[in-house]
Amino acid sequence: MKKSFLFIVVLTTLFFCSEKRPATKISQTQNAYYLKAREFRDKKISDSAFYYYNLAKDEYLKINDSIGAAESLINMAIIQTYYGDFYGSIESSSEANTFLKDEKDSITRRDLSSSYNNMGIASAFLYNQDSAITFYQYALKYNDDDDKKYIYYNNLGNALISQKNFKLAQKYLNYAVLSKNHENRARAINNLARAKFTADNSYNPLPEYYAALEIREKDNNLDGLNSSYGTLADYFFSKDKEKSLIYAKKMLQTATTINNPEDQLQALQKIIIIDKNNYNKYFEKFQSINDSIQISRNKAKNQFAYFRYGLEKEKAENQTLKYQKAEKEVQLLQRNIGLGALSLLLIGGFVYYKRRKKRLQRENELKIKENELKMSKKVHDVVANGIYQVMTKIENQENFDKDKALDELEFVYEKSRDISYEKTDIGDTVEFAEKIFNLISSFTSDHVKPFLTGNSQNLWDDVSGAVQSEIFQIIRELLVNMKKHSQASLVVFKFERKNNLIHIQYKDNGIGIPENIIHGKGLSNTVSRIEKIEGTIIFDNKTEKGLKINISFPTS
């Protein structure tokens, strides 16, 4: 529940920079920008609020009002944190801090405290707990407000839990529980119990968990209730799956009520693991919400970047265009119609030449990149996998045949030379079924027993040499990845032909294959090869044990 908790703190922090400060010589226009931003912020129209805070910042800088500029930037940073633009948020807060020089001034100290707390929250979301802890310590250093210090203690304690520094975490959380604010106190009680239990599994945190839950129920604090539900769901996960599921579903219901997609995702993650009977239903919902969050965050990041930098660029470009326009008008008045037409013609020709040159340059760069990718793919398939196949044979042979190994390495070497000269394979007299048999057999060892069925030569008779070459590389890639990653002891290949389609089924009894391997360079090449021969490949990694892959492709 760390994310839910931190989002609550972001909302709280948002109002820290809204308190009144001593009046400065600010024009009505500048006051209007800042007030307009606060108006949109209070209405939760954050993109408009961000836009006007940025305008307010620029106007404050024109009259050297560093406090006003800093507060505008801090509010922008907090909005960025809330919408997931964490790097942008840290950048905005860092810029704000450069305007806060007088550390003895109470307003400066308050703003620095709020800014560093925001940087800590953004760093925590980026899982950079070392930076988060440093920023929270700075927030405490500059804080003079007794109420806010309990929030900072809680934030610091939460980050220390993530660092497994439970002793120090408990120290700060013991400070945090002294808060008279119900929301802050309940949060601290919950986190303190979690720190104690994580440090010592024999500790019983339930009395404190339920105490925090009771406070939140009395206050009807729905965000806080979600935190308690998540904590209790995690606690009962290994003790009582039924109770864990009950609290996870309560968390999902509450998160839906308050429209908190982050908490909905966390609740769904728990439910998916526990309620296997409704796995598809909840997984589809999880994917839908997760996609929506990512789209929303990317949109917000682009929008914030445009407001901060795009508008400035447009202003500069507009000024340049105005200057160029005026200059051209003066020149046109000084020239006659003939010279003007000639000038325009020359300018147009130059622009066309530059564009054409740039286009040709881009086309050449794309061709070079395509050739490099093609060459890289060939090196991976022919050289890397070829060498790995030789290594596998040597590893699995009881009697090492040095000459044979050298012959095979020389073959791989010749293949690598062929790649550099873009030569194609010629004169191969071995039937393809035999090549497949030898390839699969070469991965036989004391630990791995590969079997194949249906691999007769008539299966391949009307399959072109180009397709056979792609299939050979695909099978070798599957075997290499099996040897490297699967820990399988049994591997089965089944070849079958139906009408004009050849089906290849791969099965093993290994540990399955992680998503990062499926989308890694090797198997990514496999997928591209299948697409090249107009085939399909399906990875089934959800079986009880092992991996199943179905490949099909047309014979012609």
C-alpha positions as CSV (number, residue, x, y, z in Angstrom):
1,M,0.0,0.0,0.0
2,K,3.0,2.3,-0.2
3,K,1.7,4.0,-3.4
4,S,-1.7,4.6,-2.0
5,F,-0.2,6.2,1.1
6,L,2.2,8.4,-0.9
7,F,-0.6,9.7,-3.2
8,I,-2.5,10.8,-0.1
9,V,0.6,12.6,1.1
10,V,1.0,14.2,-2.3
11,L,-2.5,15.6,-2.1
12,T,-1.8,16.9,1.4
13,T,1.5,18.5,0.3
14,L,-0.3,20.2,-2.5
15,F,-1.8,22.6,-0.1
16,F,1.4,23.4,1.8
17,C,2.5,25.9,-0.8
18,S,-0.9,27.6,-0.8
19,E,-0.7,29.3,2.5
20,K,-0.4,33.1,2.5
21,R,2.9,34.7,2.4
22,P,4.0,38.4,2.9
23,A,2.8,40.6,0.0
24,T,5.2,41.5,-2.7
25,K,5.1,44.0,-5.6
26,I,3.1,41.7,-7.9
27,S,1.0,43.1,-10.7
28,Q,-2.7,42.2,-11.2
29,T,-1.8,40.0,-14.2
30,Q,0.8,38.0,-12.1
31,N,-1.7,37.6,-9.2
32,A,-4.3,36.5,-11.7
33,Y,-2.1,33.7,-13.1
34,Y,-1.4,32.3,-9.6
35,L,-5.0,32.6,-8.4
36,K,-6.2,31.1,-11.7
37,A,-3.9,28.1,-11.1
38,R,-5.2,27.6,-7.6
39,E,-8.7,27.8,-8.8
40,F,-8.1,25.0,-11.3
41,R,-6.2,23.0,-8.8
42,D,-9.1,23.2,-6.3
43,K,-11.4,22.0,-9.1
44,K,-8.9,19.1,-9.8
45,I,-8.3,20.3,-13.3
46,S,-4.6,19.7,-13.0
47,D,-3.5,20.3,-16.6
48,S,-4.9,23.8,-16.5
49,A,-3.5,24.4,-13.0
50,F,0.0,23.3,-14.2
51,Y,-0.3,25.7,-17.2
52,Y,-1.2,28.7,-15.1
53,Y,1.5,27.9,-12.5
54,N,4.0,27.9,-15.3
55,L,2.8,31.4,-16.5
56,A,2.8,32.6,-12.9
57,K,6.4,31.4,-12.5
58,D,7.5,33.4,-15.6
59,E,5.8,36.5,-14.4
60,Y,7.3,36.3,-10.9
61,L,10.8,35.9,-12.5
62,K,10.3,39.2,-14.5
63,I,10.1,41.1,-11.2
64,N,12.7,39.0,-9.4
65,D,10.2,37.5,-7.0
66,S,12.1,34.2,-6.3
67,I,9.7,33.0,-3.6
68,G,6.7,33.3,-6.0
69,A,8.6,31.5,-8.8
70,A,9.7,28.7,-6.4
71,E,6.2,28.2,-5.1
72,S,4.8,28.0,-8.6
73,L,7.4,25.4,-9.5
74,I,6.7,23.4,-6.3
75,N,3.0,23.2,-7.1
76,M,3.9,22.1,-10.6
77,A,6.2,19.4,-9.3
78,I,3.5,18.1,-6.9
79,I,1.0,17.9,-9.8
80,Q,3.7,16.0,-11.8
81,T,4.2,13.5,-9.0
82,Y,0.5,12.9,-8.7
83,Y,0.2,12.1,-12.4
84,G,3.2,9.9,-12.5
85,D,5.8,12.2,-14.1
86,F,8.3,11.5,-11.4
87,Y,11.5,12.5,-13.2
88,G,9.9,15.7,-14.4
89,S,8.7,16.4,-10.8
90,I,12.1,16.0,-9.3
91,E,13.5,18.4,-12.0
92,S,10.8,21.0,-11.2
93,S,11.4,20.8,-7.4
94,S,15.2,21.0,-8.0
95,E,14.7,24.2,-10.0
96,A,12.4,25.6,-7.3
97,N,15.1,25.0,-4.7
98,T,17.6,27.1,-6.6
99,F,15.4,30.1,-5.9
100,L,15.1,29.5,-2.2
101,K,18.4,30.9,-0.9
102,D,17.6,32.5,2.5
103,E,17.3,29.4,4.7
104,K,16.7,31.5,7.8
105,D,13.5,32.9,6.3
106,S,10.4,31.0,7.6
107,I,8.6,31.0,4.2
108,T,11.8,29.8,2.4
109,R,12.2,27.0,5.0
110,R,8.5,26.0,4.6
111,D,8.8,25.9,0.8
112,L,12.1,23.9,1.0
113,S,10.5,21.4,3.3
114,S,7.6,20.9,1.0
115,S,9.8,20.6,-2.1
116,Y,12.1,18.1,-0.6
117,N,9.2,16.0,0.7
118,N,7.8,15.9,-2.9
119,M,11.2,14.9,-4.2
120,G,11.3,12.1,-1.6
121,I,7.9,10.9,-2.7
122,A,8.8,10.9,-6.4
123,S,12.1,9.1,-5.7
124,A,10.1,6.4,-3.7
125,F,7.9,5.8,-6.7
126,L,11.0,5.3,-8.8
127,Y,12.2,2.8,-6.2
128,N,15.3,5.0,-5.4
129,Q,14.9,4.7,-1.7
130,D,18.4,6.0,-0.9
131,S,17.5,9.4,-2.5
132,A,14.0,9.3,-1.0
133,I,15.5,8.9,2.5
134,T,18.0,11.8,1.9
135,F,15.2,14.1,0.6
136,Y,12.9,13.2,3.6
137,Q,15.7,14.1,6.0
138,Y,16.1,17.5,4.3
139,A,12.3,18.0,4.6
140,L,12.6,17.4,8.3
141,K,15.7,19.7,8.5
142,Y,13.8,22.7,7.1
143,N,10.4,22.0,8.6
144,D,9.2,24.2,11.5
145,D,5.6,23.0,11.5
146,D,4.7,20.4,14.3
147,D,1.8,18.9,12.3
148,K,3.8,18.4,9.1
149,K,6.8,16.8,10.8
150,Y,4.6,13.7,11.7
151,I,4.0,13.2,8.0
152,Y,7.7,13.5,7.2
153,Y,8.5,11.0,10.0
154,N,6.0,8.6,8.5
155,N,7.4,9.0,5.0
156,L,11.0,8.5,6.2
157,G,9.9,5.4,8.2
158,N,8.1,3.9,5.2
159,A,11.2,4.4,3.0
160,L,13.4,2.7,5.7
161,I,11.1,-0.3,5.8
162,S,11.7,-0.6,2.0
163,Q,15.4,-0.6,2.8
164,K,14.9,-3.3,5.4
165,N,16.3,-0.9,8.1
166,F,13.5,-1.8,10.5
167,K,15.2,-0.6,13.7
168,L,15.6,3.0,12.4
169,A,12.2,2.8,10.7
170,Q,10.5,2.0,14.0
171,K,12.3,4.9,15.6
172,Y,10.8,7.5,13.2
173,L,7.4,5.8,13.1
174,N,7.3,5.9,17.0
175,Y,7.6,9.7,16.5
176,A,4.9,9.7,13.9
177,V,2.3,7.9,16.1
178,L,2.4,10.9,18.4
179,S,0.4,12.9,15.9
180,K,-3.0,14.2,17.1
181,N,-4.3,14.1,13.6
182,H,-6.4,10.9,13.2
183,E,-5.4,10.3,9.6
184,N,-1.7,10.7,10.2
185,R,-1.8,8.7,13.5
186,A,-3.7,5.8,11.9
187,R,-1.2,5.7,9.0
188,A,1.8,5.7,11.5
189,I,0.2,2.9,13.6
190,N,-0.3,0.8,10.5
191,N,3.2,1.3,9.3
192,L,4.8,0.8,12.7
193,A,3.1,-2.6,13.0
194,R,4.2,-3.5,9.5
195,A,7.8,-2.6,10.4
196,K,7.7,-4.8,13.5
197,F,6.1,-7.7,11.8
198,T,8.4,-7.6,8.8
199,A,11.4,-7.5,11.1
200,D,10.1,-10.4,13.2
201,N,7.5,-12.8,11.8
202,S,6.7,-14.0,15.3
203,Y,5.3,-10.5,16.2
204,N,1.5,-10.2,16.2
205,P,0.6,-6.9,14.4
206,L,-3.1,-7.5,14.3
207,P,-4.1,-5.4,17.3
208,E,-2.4,-2.4,15.7
209,Y,-3.7,-3.2,12.2
210,Y,-7.2,-3.3,13.6
211,A,-6.7,-0.2,15.7
212,A,-5.7,1.8,12.6
213,L,-8.7,0.3,10.7
214,E,-11.0,1.4,13.5
215,I,-9.8,5.0,13.4
216,R,-10.2,5.1,9.6
217,E,-13.7,3.5,9.9
218,K,-14.8,6.1,12.4
219,D,-13.5,9.0,10.3
220,N,-14.9,7.4,7.1
221,N,-11.4,7.8,5.6
222,L,-11.7,5.8,2.4
223,D,-8.1,6.2,1.3
224,G,-6.9,5.2,4.7
225,L,-9.3,2.2,4.7
226,N,-7.8,1.0,1.5
227,S,-4.4,1.1,3.1
228,S,-5.6,-1.0,6.0
229,Y,-7.4,-3.5,3.7
230,G,-4.2,-3.9,1.6
231,T,-2.1,-4.5,4.7
232,L,-4.5,-7.0,6.1
233,A,-4.8,-8.8,2.8
234,D,-1.0,-9.1,2.7
235,Y,-0.8,-10.3,6.3
236,F,-3.4,-13.1,5.9
237,F,-2.1,-14.2,2.5
238,S,0.1,-16.9,4.0
239,K,-2.2,-17.6,7.0
240,D,-5.8,-17.5,5.8
241,K,-6.4,-17.2,2.1
242,E,-10.2,-16.7,2.6
243,K,-9.6,-13.7,4.9
244,S,-7.0,-12.4,2.6
245,L,-9.4,-12.5,-0.4
246,I,-12.1,-10.8,1.7
247,Y,-9.9,-7.8,2.4
248,A,-8.5,-7.7,-1.1
249,K,-12.1,-7.5,-2.5
250,K,-12.9,-4.8,0.1
251,M,-9.9,-2.9,-1.1
252,L,-11.0,-3.2,-4.8
253,Q,-14.5,-2.1,-3.9
254,T,-13.3,1.0,-2.0
255,A,-10.7,1.9,-4.6
256,T,-13.5,1.7,-7.3
257,T,-15.7,3.9,-5.2
258,I,-13.1,6.6,-4.8
259,N,-11.8,6.1,-8.4
260,N,-8.3,5.2,-7.4
261,P,-6.9,3.1,-10.2
262,E,-3.5,2.5,-8.5
263,D,-5.3,0.8,-5.5
264,Q,-7.5,-1.1,-7.9
265,L,-4.4,-2.6,-9.6
266,Q,-2.9,-3.6,-6.2
267,A,-6.2,-5.2,-5.1
268,L,-6.6,-7.0,-8.4
269,Q,-3.0,-8.3,-8.2
270,K,-3.9,-9.9,-4.8
271,I,-7.2,-11.3,-6.0
272,I,-5.7,-12.8,-9.2
273,I,-3.2,-14.8,-7.1
274,I,-5.8,-16.0,-4.6
275,D,-9.0,-16.5,-6.6
276,K,-7.8,-18.8,-9.4
277,N,-11.4,-19.7,-10.4
278,N,-12.0,-16.2,-11.6
279,Y,-8.5,-15.6,-12.9
280,N,-9.5,-14.5,-16.4
281,K,-12.2,-12.1,-15.2
282,Y,-9.9,-10.2,-12.9
283,F,-6.8,-10.4,-15.1
284,E,-8.7,-8.8,-18.0
285,K,-9.9,-6.0,-15.6
286,F,-6.3,-5.6,-14.4
287,Q,-5.0,-5.2,-18.0
288,S,-7.7,-2.7,-18.8
289,I,-7.0,-0.5,-15.8
290,N,-3.2,-0.8,-16.2
291,D,-3.3,0.2,-19.9
292,S,-5.6,3.2,-19.0
293,I,-3.1,4.3,-16.3
294,Q,-0.1,4.1,-18.7
295,I,-2.0,6.1,-21.4
296,S,-3.0,8.7,-18.9
297,R,0.5,9.1,-17.4
298,N,2.2,9.3,-20.9
299,K,-0.4,11.9,-21.9
300,A,0.3,13.9,-18.7
301,K,4.1,13.7,-19.1
302,N,3.9,15.0,-22.7
303,Q,1.5,17.7,-21.7
304,F,3.6,18.9,-18.8
305,A,6.8,18.9,-21.0
306,Y,5.0,20.9,-23.6
307,F,3.7,23.5,-21.1
308,R,7.2,23.8,-19.6
309,Y,9.4,23.8,-22.7
310,G,7.2,23.8,-25.8
311,L,5.6,27.1,-25.1
312,E,9.0,28.8,-24.5
313,K,10.2,27.4,-27.7
314,E,7.2,28.6,-29.6
315,K,7.6,32.1,-28.1
316,A,11.2,32.2,-29.3
317,E,10.3,30.9,-32.7
318,N,7.5,33.4,-33.0
319,Q,9.8,36.3,-32.2
320,T,12.3,35.0,-34.7
321,L,9.6,34.7,-37.4
322,K,8.4,38.2,-36.7
323,Y,12.0,39.5,-37.0
324,Q,12.6,37.6,-40.2
325,K,9.3,38.8,-41.7
326,A,10.1,42.4,-41.0
327,E,13.6,42.0,-42.5
328,K,12.2,40.4,-45.6
329,E,9.7,43.2,-46.1
330,V,12.5,45.8,-46.0
331,Q,14.5,43.8,-48.5
332,L,11.5,43.4,-50.8
333,L,11.0,47.2,-50.8
334,Q,14.6,47.7,-51.8
335,R,14.5,45.3,-54.7
336,N,12.7,45.3,-58.0
337,I,10.3,42.6,-59.0
338,G,12.8,40.7,-61.1
339,L,15.4,40.5,-58.3
340,G,12.8,39.6,-55.8
341,A,11.5,36.7,-58.0
342,L,15.0,35.5,-58.5
343,S,15.7,35.6,-54.8
344,L,12.6,33.6,-54.1
345,L,13.6,31.1,-56.7
346,L,17.1,30.7,-55.3
347,I,15.7,30.4,-51.7
348,G,13.2,27.8,-52.9
349,G,15.9,25.8,-54.7
350,F,18.1,25.9,-51.7
351,V,15.4,24.7,-49.4
352,Y,14.5,21.9,-51.8
353,Y,18.1,20.9,-52.0
354,K,18.6,20.8,-48.3
355,R,15.4,18.9,-47.8
356,R,16.3,16.4,-50.5
357,K,19.8,16.0,-49.1
358,K,18.4,15.4,-45.7
359,R,15.8,12.9,-47.0
360,L,18.5,11.0,-48.9
361,Q,20.7,11.0,-45.8
362,R,17.9,9.6,-43.7
363,E,17.2,6.9,-46.3
364,N,20.9,5.9,-46.4
365,E,21.0,5.8,-42.6
366,L,17.9,3.6,-42.6
367,K,19.4,1.3,-45.1
368,I,22.6,1.0,-43.0
369,K,20.6,0.3,-39.9
370,E,18.6,-2.4,-41.8
371,N,21.8,-4.0,-43.0
372,E,23.3,-3.9,-39.5
373,L,20.2,-5.5,-38.0
374,K,20.2,-8.2,-40.8
375,M,23.9,-8.9,-40.2
376,S,23.4,-9.0,-36.4
377,K,20.6,-11.5,-36.8
378,K,22.7,-13.7,-39.1
379,V,25.6,-13.6,-36.6
380,H,23.3,-14.5,-33.7
381,D,21.7,-17.4,-35.6
382,V,24.6,-18.8,-37.5
383,V,27.7,-18.0,-35.4
384,A,26.4,-17.7,-31.8
385,N,23.9,-20.6,-31.9
386,G,26.3,-22.7,-34.0
387,I,29.1,-22.3,-31.4
388,Y,26.6,-23.0,-28.6
389,Q,25.6,-26.2,-30.4
390,V,29.2,-27.3,-30.7
391,M,29.7,-26.5,-27.0
392,T,26.7,-28.6,-26.1
393,K,28.0,-31.5,-28.1
394,I,31.4,-31.3,-26.3
395,E,29.7,-31.0,-22.9
396,N,27.6,-34.1,-23.5
397,Q,30.2,-36.4,-25.2
398,E,31.7,-39.0,-23.0
399,N,34.7,-39.3,-25.3
400,F,35.8,-36.0,-26.6
401,D,36.7,-36.0,-30.3
402,K,39.0,-33.1,-30.8
403,D,39.2,-33.4,-34.6
404,K,35.5,-33.5,-35.0
405,A,35.0,-30.5,-32.8
406,L,37.6,-28.6,-34.8
407,D,35.8,-29.5,-38.0
408,E,32.5,-28.2,-36.7
409,L,34.2,-25.0,-35.4
410,E,35.8,-24.6,-38.9
411,F,32.4,-25.0,-40.4
412,V,31.0,-22.2,-38.2
413,Y,34.0,-20.1,-39.1
414,E,33.4,-20.6,-42.8
415,K,29.7,-19.7,-42.2
416,S,30.9,-16.4,-40.5
417,R,33.0,-15.6,-43.6
418,D,30.1,-16.3,-45.8
419,I,28.0,-13.8,-43.8
420,S,30.7,-11.1,-44.3
421,Y,30.6,-11.7,-48.1
422,E,26.8,-12.3,-48.1
423,K,27.2,-15.7,-49.6
424,T,24.4,-18.2,-49.6
425,D,24.5,-21.9,-48.7
426,I,25.1,-24.1,-51.8
427,G,25.9,-27.8,-52.3
428,D,24.2,-29.1,-49.2
429,T,23.4,-32.8,-50.0
430,V,22.1,-33.8,-46.5
431,E,18.3,-34.3,-46.5
432,F,16.5,-31.8,-44.3
433,A,14.8,-34.4,-42.1
434,E,18.3,-35.8,-41.3
435,K,19.6,-32.3,-40.5
436,I,16.7,-31.8,-38.1
437,F,17.3,-35.1,-36.5
438,N,21.0,-34.4,-36.0
439,L,20.3,-30.9,-34.6
440,I,17.9,-32.2,-32.0
441,S,20.1,-35.2,-31.1
442,S,23.1,-32.9,-30.6
443,F,21.4,-31.6,-27.4
444,T,21.2,-35.0,-25.9
445,S,23.0,-35.3,-22.5
446,D,22.8,-37.2,-19.2
447,H,20.3,-34.5,-18.0
448,V,18.3,-33.8,-21.2
449,K,16.5,-36.4,-23.3
450,P,15.1,-34.9,-26.5
451,F,12.6,-36.9,-28.6
452,L,11.0,-36.2,-32.0
453,T,8.2,-37.8,-33.9
454,G,6.8,-37.3,-37.4
455,N,10.1,-36.0,-38.9
456,S,10.0,-37.8,-42.2
457,Q,11.7,-36.5,-45.4
458,N,8.4,-36.5,-47.3
459,L,7.1,-33.9,-44.8
460,W,9.7,-31.5,-46.2
461,D,9.7,-32.4,-49.9
462,D,7.8,-29.4,-51.2
463,V,9.1,-26.9,-48.6
464,S,11.5,-24.4,-50.2
465,G,15.1,-24.2,-49.1
466,A,14.6,-20.7,-47.8
467,V,11.8,-21.8,-45.5
468,Q,13.8,-24.9,-44.4
469,S,16.7,-22.6,-43.5
470,E,14.4,-20.5,-41.3
471,I,12.8,-23.5,-39.6
472,F,16.3,-24.9,-38.9
473,Q,17.3,-21.7,-37.2
474,I,14.0,-21.5,-35.3
475,I,14.4,-25.1,-33.9
476,R,18.0,-24.4,-32.9
477,E,17.0,-21.2,-31.1
478,L,14.4,-23.1,-29.1
479,L,17.0,-25.8,-28.2
480,V,19.6,-23.2,-27.2
481,N,17.1,-21.3,-25.0
482,M,15.9,-24.7,-23.5
483,K,19.5,-25.6,-22.6
484,K,20.2,-22.1,-21.2
485,H,17.1,-21.4,-19.2
486,S,14.5,-24.2,-18.9
487,Q,16.3,-26.8,-16.6
488,A,14.2,-29.4,-18.5
489,S,15.1,-33.1,-18.5
490,L,12.6,-34.1,-21.2
491,V,12.1,-32.3,-24.6
492,V,9.7,-33.5,-27.2
493,F,9.3,-32.2,-30.8
494,K,6.2,-33.4,-32.8
495,F,6.0,-32.8,-36.6
496,E,2.7,-33.1,-38.4
497,R,1.3,-32.0,-41.7
498,K,-2.3,-31.1,-42.3
499,N,-3.4,-30.0,-45.8
500,N,-0.9,-27.3,-46.7
501,L,0.2,-26.5,-43.2
502,I,3.1,-28.0,-41.3
503,H,2.7,-28.0,-37.5
504,I,5.6,-28.3,-35.0
505,Q,4.8,-28.8,-31.4
506,Y,7.5,-28.2,-28.8
507,K,7.1,-29.4,-25.1
508,D,9.4,-29.6,-22.2
509,N,9.1,-30.3,-18.4
510,G,11.3,-27.4,-17.3
511,I,10.5,-24.3,-15.3
512,G,8.8,-22.4,-18.1
513,I,10.1,-19.3,-19.7
514,P,9.9,-15.7,-18.2
515,E,8.4,-12.8,-20.2
516,N,11.9,-11.2,-20.5
517,I,13.3,-14.3,-22.3
518,I,10.3,-14.5,-24.6
519,H,10.8,-10.9,-25.7
520,G,14.6,-11.2,-25.6
521,K,16.8,-10.9,-28.6
522,G,16.9,-14.7,-29.4
523,L,13.2,-15.5,-29.2
524,S,12.4,-12.1,-30.8
525,N,14.4,-13.3,-33.8
526,T,12.4,-16.5,-33.7
527,V,9.1,-14.6,-33.8
528,S,10.4,-12.5,-36.8
529,R,11.4,-15.6,-38.6
530,I,8.0,-17.1,-38.2
531,E,6.4,-13.9,-39.5
532,K,8.8,-14.0,-42.4
533,I,7.5,-17.4,-43.6
534,E,3.9,-16.3,-42.9
535,G,3.5,-18.6,-40.0
536,T,2.3,-18.4,-36.4
537,I,3.9,-19.1,-33.0
538,I,2.1,-19.5,-29.7
539,F,3.9,-19.6,-26.3
540,D,1.9,-21.5,-23.7
541,N,3.6,-20.7,-20.4
542,K,0.5,-21.3,-18.2
543,T,0.6,-25.1,-18.1
544,E,1.0,-26.8,-14.8
545,K,4.7,-27.4,-15.5
546,G,7.1,-26.7,-18.3
547,L,6.6,-24.9,-21.6
548,K,4.5,-25.6,-24.7
549,I,5.1,-23.9,-28.1
550,N,3.0,-24.4,-31.2
551,I,4.4,-23.4,-34.6
552,S,2.6,-23.6,-37.9
553,F,3.4,-22.4,-41.4
554,P,2.3,-23.0,-45.0
555,T,4.3,-25.3,-47.1
556,S,4.4,-22.9,-50.0
